[in-house]
C-alpha cells in the first residue's frame, strides 16, 4: 500500500513540472509617455541707431549697461513695459515702450523700442561727421539740419585749424608742402560774383578739403587737393567709401534747380576722376556704404514716398542694381 501511494505521488509531481523548452511570455510594462516641450524660437532684434544705450532699468535716467553699435543683434526676452516713453532719436520723437534684451556677450538690460527693428538693417561701413545732419534732413527736419551743419562745421574748423584759417574774404588754406593758397569769395574762377565759400571738412586719406559754394540762390560743392590746390566741382556732398579710394556724391533739387542725381569719383592712375554719373527722377537723400564696392542710396519722391537703390562696382564697372 505504501509503495502504491509513493508511485501515485511521484506521477502527480512529474506531471506538474514545467516544460523546460517553453519560455514564459515577457509582459512589458507600458512606459509613461514623456511630453517633450520644444524651446520657443529666439526672437532677434537689431539696433538701427549707433550708440543706442542698454540700460539697467527701463528709463532714460537709469544706469547704462552698455552702448550698442548700429546693427547689433539682441535677443528679445518677450518682456516689455506696459507704459511708453517719448524719446528723440536722430531728430524724430518716438513714443514707444522698453524691451528687455540679452546681448551677444550675455549682458541683460532694457533698450528703447524706437531704436530697434525686427530685421537686420544695412550698416554703414564709412562714417562721416555730417551723417547725423543728413539723417535729420531725410526726416524733413530742415531747421534742425541747418543747426546741425553749423555745429559740426565749427568743430571741423577747430579740428583742422593747422590747415584752414577763415578770412574776411574767404579762407586761407595751408597745403602739405607748406605753401598757402587763398580761396576768396566772389572769385570768377569757380562761381563768379556774389559767391561765397563755407568750409565743411578735410579728408586726409583722400587728400582733399571740402567747401560748399554759394552764389545767389544756387550752391554746389568744391574739393581742393591738399598738395596741388587743384579744385574739383561736385554736384553735391561727397561721402568717401570705407577705404577712401572713392566717394559717392548725392544731389537733389531743393527748389534751386539743382540736379537730382549721383556721381561717383574714384582714384585711377590719373588721380581722382569721375567714373559714374546718373540723373534720377527721385531725390537721393542719404548714402550708406555697404562695402568698398557697394553703396545704398535712400530716395524720396516728390510725394514723399521713400525707397532705396544700390550702386555696385563689384563687376569692374559701376552700375545700378
Long-range contacts (C-beta under 8 A, 24 or more apart in sequence): 42-75, 43-75, 43-76, 43-78, 43-118, 44-73, 44-74, 44-75, 44-76, 45-73, 45-74, 45-76, 45-99, 45-101, 45-116, 45-117, 45-118, 46-71, 46-72, 46-73, 46-74, 46-116, 46-117, 46-118, 46-119, 46-120, 46-121, 47-71, 47-72, 47-74, 47-111, 47-115, 47-116, 48-115, 48-116, 48-117, 48-121, 49-89, 49-90, 49-115, 52-111, 52-112, 52-115, 52-116, 53-111, 53-112, 54-101, 54-103, 54-107, 54-109, 54-110, 54-111, 55-109, 55-110, 55-111, 56-109, 56-110, 57-110, 58-85, 58-97, 58-98, 58-100, 58-110, 59-85, 59-98, 60-85, 60-87, 60-112, 62-110, 65-107, 65-108, 65-109, 66-103, 66-107, 66-109, 68-103, 68-111, 70-121, 70-123, 70-124, 71-120, 71-121, 71-122, 71-123, 72-103, 72-104, 73-104, 73-120, 74-101, 74-102, 74-103, 74-111, 74-116, 75-101, 75-102, 75-103, 76-100, 76-101, 77-101, 77-102, 77-108, 80-113, 81-110, 85-112, 87-112, 87-114, 87-115, 89-114, 89-115, 90-132, 90-135, 90-136, 90-139, 91-135, 91-136, 91-139, 91-141, 91-144, 92-139, 92-141, 122-288, 122-290, 122-296, 123-290, 124-288, 124-289, 125-241, 125-242, 125-289, 125-290, 125-291, 125-292, 126-239, 126-240, 126-241, 126-242, 126-244, 126-289, 128-201, 128-239, 128-240, 129-155, 129-156, 129-201, 130-200, 130-201, 130-237, 134-237, 134-285, 134-286, 135-286, 137-285, 138-285, 138-286, 138-298, 138-300, 153-198, 153-199, 153-200, 156-199, 156-200, 156-201, 156-202, 157-199, 159-202, 160-199, 160-201, 160-202, 160-209, 163-202, 163-209, 163-226, 164-199, 164-202, 164-209, 166-199, 170-196, 170-197, 171-197, 171-199, 171-211, 173-209, 173-224, 173-229, 175-226, 175-227, 175-228, 175-229, 176-226, 176-227, 177-227, 179-229, 181-224, 181-229, 183-211, 183-224, 189-231, 190-222, 190-231, 190-233, 191-215, 191-218, 191-220, 197-222, 200-237, 202-226, 203-240, 203-244, 203-247, 205-240, 205-243, 205-244, 206-240, 206-244, 206-247, 206-272, 208-232, 208-272, 210-238, 217-256, 218-256, 218-257, 218-258, 219-256, 219-258, 220-258, 221-249, 223-272, 232-265, 232-272, 234-263, 234-265, 235-259, 235-261, 235-262, 235-263, 236-263, 238-265, 239-287, 239-289, 241-289, 241-292, 241-295, 242-289, 242-291, 242-292, 243-292, 245-292, 246-275, 246-292, 246-313, 248-287, 248-289, 248-295, 248-297, 248-311, 250-284, 250-285, 250-286, 250-287, 250-297, 251-284, 252-283, 252-284, 252-285, 253-283, 260-284, 262-297, 262-311, 264-311, 264-313, 264-318, 266-313, 275-318, 276-311, 276-318, 278-320, 282-307
